[in-house]
């Protein structure tokens, strides 16, 4: 087992159904990595501009002051080419709701989707004569963009790139009825005078009694403990409810969705756990991949009673108005092939998919507002660098959510991190062509960069918590 106290350790948060841990990065992939430009389809100048900006929300013109006001920022929906007319019709009430808020048809359009394989930069240039740049909503693409499409229809890569500047969310659910319920839930929540959730954040983090590969120890010591010891939620008057180690059981996780915890359902649920990884040929891959491994898992091939999958979600949940921040491998979805293996196209699944548990959360009657999570593997580089905790990115996002930021704007810190980490990574890879001994540094920088990129928002990016004192009174 790796020593999780070692500065160079980078561990993913995933366990296969066989009991094996999610793999690390191999040497062959690193050799290929140094031959490739790390700017990809995003212009180098775009990355550098984002990385060096001093604007705290380097997205929309006017930054934070305008991002919260839909009359200024605008809102758009993009339907994938295969989305049925029935789904479009079921979402019409939400579209009408946003159109009424924006009050200007030009700032609330329905956007054409990209062509297959088209990058965000190409789509912006071809469809709207725009570049990846600070967003001016009146130029045709509003700041908030909700993609309604499967990842087969509109790729994760397209979403990553557009999200560098725009505030993007993806909504993809199990059925037309689930889309209808989501639209009803969002509208109902925004029309309530009082929030349906309590003014608290619940932190759920199993430690598996130390019987994993050390990843849970890294999470606890470098992310959970610093957040608990710090001032998370204090200025926003949010209480903290802890389910750490032995308290992070499957039953407790279920109770968080049924409201059967002290004080009722939390406004924010933050979970840090291993995600269940399935073999590509597994018959129930779509329903259980990315499931949350709870404290009951003790190092063996995970039995049913040790993880929380989509089929465990209650029929009558109490999650209305909740935001779930889900940190786990494949927690929100996965591509068809492993994006961290350049030597071979290692299959993950028959097709890119969204995880089912978040879909249940959003598609339930009186469902959650949004889920923020990870595509592909989630790594310890998210919160640990240079041998020390680096929890501030998580704290920034959570604090903004507590402060009532719209979700698409609140999560921009991860886009900053992606852009900022690309610059030193490219420099290190260039140096590797003439110097030895930089492999470990390049690996860590690459994982940090792509790990930040792979966070996406599931749901309408314009939703936000009702955090006024009247709508959500402080506990106690």
Beta strands, then each sheet from edge to edge (+ up, - down):
strand 1: 14-16
strand 2: 75-79
strand 3: 110-111
strand 4: 144-148
strand 5: 167-170
strand 6: 198-205
strand 7: 239-244
strand 8: 266-272
strand 9: 275-277
strand 10: 292-293
strand 11: 307-308
strand 12: 323-327
strand 13: 333-334
strand 14: 353-354
strand 15: 370-374
strand 16: 384-385
strand 17: 388-389
strand 18: 455-458
sheet 1: 1+ 9+
sheet 2: 3+ 2+ 4+ 5+
sheet 3: 7+ 6+ 8+ 12+ 15+ 18-
sheet 4: 10+ 11-
sheet 5: 13+ 14-
sheet 6: 16+ 17-
end
